[in-house]
């Protein structure tokens, strides 16, 4: 019965039994609860490491992409409680984002439009936190849209999206958003090649006219905005560029991206393809070679070239040609195991890990060796676009066999220690990238894509926690139909003992791809807005309705629990502009604003002013009310908009 | 140091210390973890009651409204893990809901439209589960939209929305969705009174022309649909009807709703109101009387009246007048403490609890006494609309003082035991509604609205778990900007010991109002679709592109990890119809479908076929790809739509 005594917990049991104490426990004893719920001692250790009592706060906060939900998901570690879905590319009514107020309508429907088309979703992939000296500073989060190439800025004072920029030359992207060590630039790399222009170019001209690119978005920390006029792109070969990373410390000034389909295989499978009938599908044709290319781009040189005007404008956007980049020693390729997913720079900036998903090894490149080859102009050859190729063998620090489907690497606080996700193995490997040695593996459930460690891609990772971003949940949770949640598994990676799986967290909305984890105390969010920040603010006592011709301007205030004014009469056809100021100062006292039939919902947080505009195009009676349960009399917080014929 | 020994856990500590074992514990000992994380023994008891190890499933599943997010939120108990956000009134791209496929576009943009206006959000309030003999049967979930009166059907085989019906006469509602004990009808009661017609009616005619109503939506379990042609409404006075409930067992055949603003106070506060300037705001004027009215509606009689054609059609919809209802002894009022929020029928159907939010008492009505008065035609008087009023005193079983702001009541498995939320007190009261006695209170954080107990509004509640749906989180979680998550607190209500607070769960999106909790094993969701269920299914080997004039039909299949066909060329101006069948049979193997610039994203679950339609209105190169990380080669699952000029 007692077997080998593994830890103090088991000992306690034995002592209790020996002491004859079991009989005396009451209905709420820990042992009985554990028995009833089928919990082992290992489970209780895990429970103790994650359980966060009412009112206690988390040590870390994760920002995860929402994938095709178009959002960013914020959750706490170790509690694995989801704290907020930040709306970015997709309208969301609870946050009043894209449901009538001037500010968010401008972001989604003006800034977010492409070629005159409104896009009301995004495929968010890679969130990046703003950095100062290669450390997270907690000020901004950036996120990309793979489906319709765009980058968004999220202000971490308000946890809301404040800007979207549309990429002027790409038709698909993936390697974004990644920041330089001081957030001067946000990097966006294309994925599926396409012509930079918007016209039809047949696939027979793929090699000549389809292109990859990397856009360097200039960020102004002072304005909290991307400055489109100071941003530019670099032309790249029509390989499928993949994930990117900025150099740090030793490698600062360089940007790296890897790629797949250096075969330039296009025009695959099936009857739809009249020109290429019965060829292999893309997935096979694109992975027929053994290697693809790691791209090295010297950002500092690219910036100089941009400043010197050495670019062509395409769709009004400056693009530096490959030719110019090559001539200025600013673009290089190095072979890497085929179909990799990510190049991850270690804290010192010297080592770059790359995992070919179809290889069992992780490759560790040495930036010093790469620079030595570059400085000596020692090239192995050139690709079809004349880009110099460095020797893989001479660039490598070495390779380590970790398992099937290695994908993404994060770094530990301990020198040389890294963690790599193994998609096919469904496991995480802990290994030493200096000594090139596998230490241990832990199984996960199932098919891990990316992973994230505490501050794991900064210059000083924290260790402690690792999260596996699993792509399949299968049987892990109560079934909720054919579409399952994703599963993020929290793993204890603190030093001195083997990795331990602590917690499964389902993601109930969206399909996260990538996440970043920041120390919670670096975030300094606002509790309330200052009323004076808003030009349309309405002061208490100054509520009014002003008519000028057929334009009616309503100046309203909200406070627990009434609108002022509560009755508004207009005429059919009137243009209504409605300013509302939430006068509350109390924390968490948000008021809502919705009007029947007008597809409007505002979320007015303490101190905030929003403006709504609509044409009163139907006569009738239109109740409006507060959609937030704001007080015991919240149901009474309502009024009527009356539209006379 | 040892103080009073409270439980076995503390004893264990003492024994350990006494045994000198503390020194021998390793780095992972439970005690050290507890110390590091500041956890008490009480915390560990709570942790043990909620911690659900990897792969273990929950005992209960909660369906919660998402409030103004327009969704239904599904989570497990006791783990308090959120499993899914079901899209209902708001488009959501991850689920491919409202992003191009025929089925969901029809639900949102056709069925969901009102008076020709597209409404792309909802204010979901009260989910109801389908019942058989007043027990949850796990087949369907229904949910209302308060902002734009609508009711939706969610099929619990697929956990997806399958129907939206728009209320033809209401302009605002609240008391929905509630089902009859065998789900023959789904009840929807209005809230803010308005004319049934869509024309302008001035507020001076409020008493005469504004009305409340209750709609009885006929549900066909066989078709899984609301049958609009078999549904009807009952006219009610222009009080603000509030929450509703169907009678069960003894009271089956009756429907109850309470109300506020029986003052009919309208036209309040502020400068906007030219006719009623300087009156009290609505929140004050609507709560000036001491009582409002509990409404009793005899559904069985109403159904007969409907079948006999004793209605008028308004906006094409049958409405039974108050006059007809009164004449047929099918509509009564009983005074209730003012501004209540909900009337909750106990498991036997005999007792109804009502809480006036501005009173400190909960009132327990006795259905037997009410029926005695009705049968004796013993009325206390009539309201201005001639509705008979029953005596409150003679209808009451009694009242109990529970605390400030009593709001919502749920029932326990133990006879006579109920739980009532106290909004102002921020507490939950456990009390006996038969003996009319308060048992105990537990504080919550903060301002609880509704609450939900395990199967707590069925004929046989389970006890065990109670969840407080708190409206404010304030300082409970790491701050994420001025807009906080809501907080659902799990409370242990199992018999034999005081209530214990177990867990705080933030709601990261939406503002839940009401929830229902079902035994998890009653749910029988689908793992995959059968391909043959879809009329547009594409069989493997039968992929093709068919052109008829300027209409191009693409018949595509998807399987790990390619589309077939992968290249599609059309001409500018072509109408494209694109059928896609996911050939996967593996659990959780969803594929996505997005095209650059077309605002399309599909979620094709195993076996599912979806159809997308668009006009190729711009020439150019449009990559499409799978938005789900479906295999190690998912990035290669892509193709090109080429549009020739």
Interface residues (C-beta under 8 A of the other chain):
Chain A: X7 X8 X9 X11 X12 X15 X16 X19 X21 X24 X25 X26 X27 X28 X29 X30 X31 X33 X34 X37 X38 X39 X40 X41 X43 X44 X45 X46 X47 X48 X49 X50 X51 X52 X53 X54 X55 X56 X57 X58 X61 X66 X67 X68 X69 X70 X73 X74 X75 X76 X81 X82 X83 X84 X85 X90 X91 X92 X93 X94 X95 X99 X114 X115 X117 X118 X119 X120 X121 X122 X123 X147 X148 X156 X157 X158 X159 X160 X171 X172 X174 X191 X192 X194 X195 X198 X199 X200 X201 X202 X203 X210 X240 X242 X260 X261 X266 X267 X268 X269 X270 X271 X272 X273 X274 X275 X276 X281 X282 X283 X286 X287 X339 X341 X357 X358 X405 X423 X424 X445 X449 X471 X472 X473 X474 X475 X476 X477 X478 X479 X480 X481 X482 X483 X484 X485 X489 X496 X497 X500 X501 X503 X504 X505 X506 X508 X509 X510 X511 X513 X520 X523 X525 X526 X527 X528 X529 X543 X544 X545 X554 X556 X561 X562 X563 X564 X565 X566 X567 X568 X569 X587 X588 X590 X592 X594 X596 X597 X598 X599 X601 X603 X605 X606 X607 X608 X618 X619 X620 X621 X622 X623 X625 X627 X628 X629 X630 X632 X633 X635 X636 X637 X638 X639 X640 X642 X643 X644 X645
Chain B: X7 X8 X9 X11 X12 X15 X16 X19 X21 X24 X25 X26 X27 X28 X29 X30 X31 X33 X34 X37 X38 X39 X40 X41 X43 X44 X45 X46 X47 X48 X49 X50 X51 X53 X54 X55 X56 X57 X58 X61 X66 X67 X68 X69 X70 X73 X74 X75 X76 X81 X82 X83 X84 X85 X90 X91 X92 X93 X94 X95 X99 X114 X115 X117 X118 X119 X120 X121 X122 X123 X147 X148 X156 X157 X158 X159 X160 X171 X172 X174 X191 X192 X194 X195 X198 X199 X200 X201 X202 X203 X210 X240 X242 X260 X261 X266 X267 X268 X269 X270 X271 X272 X273 X274 X275 X276 X281 X282 X283 X286 X287 X339 X341 X357 X358 X405 X423 X424 X445 X449 X471 X472 X473 X474 X475 X476 X477 X478 X479 X480 X481 X482 X483 X484 X485 X489 X496 X497 X500 X501 X503 X504 X505 X506 X508 X509 X510 X511 X513 X520 X523 X525 X526 X527 X528 X529 X543 X544 X545 X554 X556 X561 X562 X563 X564 X565 X566 X567 X568 X569 X587 X588 X590 X592 X594 X596 X597 X598 X599 X601 X603 X605 X606 X607 X608 X618 X619 X620 X621 X622 X623 X625 X627 X628 X629 X630 X632 X633 X635 X636 X637 X638 X639 X640 X642 X643 X644 X645
